[in-house]
């Protein structure tokens, strides 16, 4: 199994289709920023892990981790402009 690529689409547990908008590695964790295909303002951040060669998308620990990672994604996007 390979890591999800930017632009790849995936249906998450809520049966909503999301697209990978960005990826980053921070503190040895691979974070993925997803946006809802039908509502781009609906974003989700997950940690990408591989267990037994299968992709697992884990939720974040708490709102502080979410806020911190979201700021890093914002910085990453601003630096690419």
N, C-alpha and C positions, 0 to 999 in steps of 0.2 A: 504494500500500500504506500502511496506517495502523499506528501503534504498537499493540502488544498491550494489551488492557485488563484490569484486575483482574477476575477471575472467568472470563476466557476460558480455554478448554481447548486443549491442544496435545499432539500425540504427538511426543516427542523421538527422537533417533537410536537410543536403546535400546529403541524400540517400547513405551515405557511412557507412559501418559497422565498429563499434569501439568496443574495449574490455576495461573494467575497469581495469586499471593497479594498481591504488592506490587510497586511500582516506585519507583525513585528516580534522581535525576541527581546524580552526584558527579564532580568533575574532568572535566566535559564528556563523561561517559560515561553512557549510560542502562542501568541495571542492573534486572534482573527477578528476583524471587524466585518460584520455582516449587515446588509441593508435589505429590508423587505422589498421585493420586486414591485409590489402594488402600492407601497407606501414608503418611499425612501427616508422619511423622517423616523420610521420605526427601525432602530438599529439594535444590534445584539453583539456582545463581545463574548467570545468563548476561548478557552485554552485548548489547544490542539495537543493530544497525546496519542501515542500508539501503544496499545497493550495487546500482546500476542498477535502482532502484525495487523491489528484492526484499529481503525480510526475511532478515537473517542473525543467528543467535544464536551468539555467540562465547564460548568458555570464558575463564575468568580466567587471568591471567598466572601466578599462584603462590598458595601457601597464605596468604601475608601479605595479599595483595589480598583473598582470600576472607574471611579473619578480619576485616579492616577493614570490608568492605562488609556482612558479616553483623551486625557491631556497629551500623552505621548503620541497617540494617533493624530491629534490635531497638529502637533509640532511637526510630525513626519509629513503630513499633507502640505502644511505651509512651507516647509523647506523644499518641497518638490515643485513649487510654483515658480 
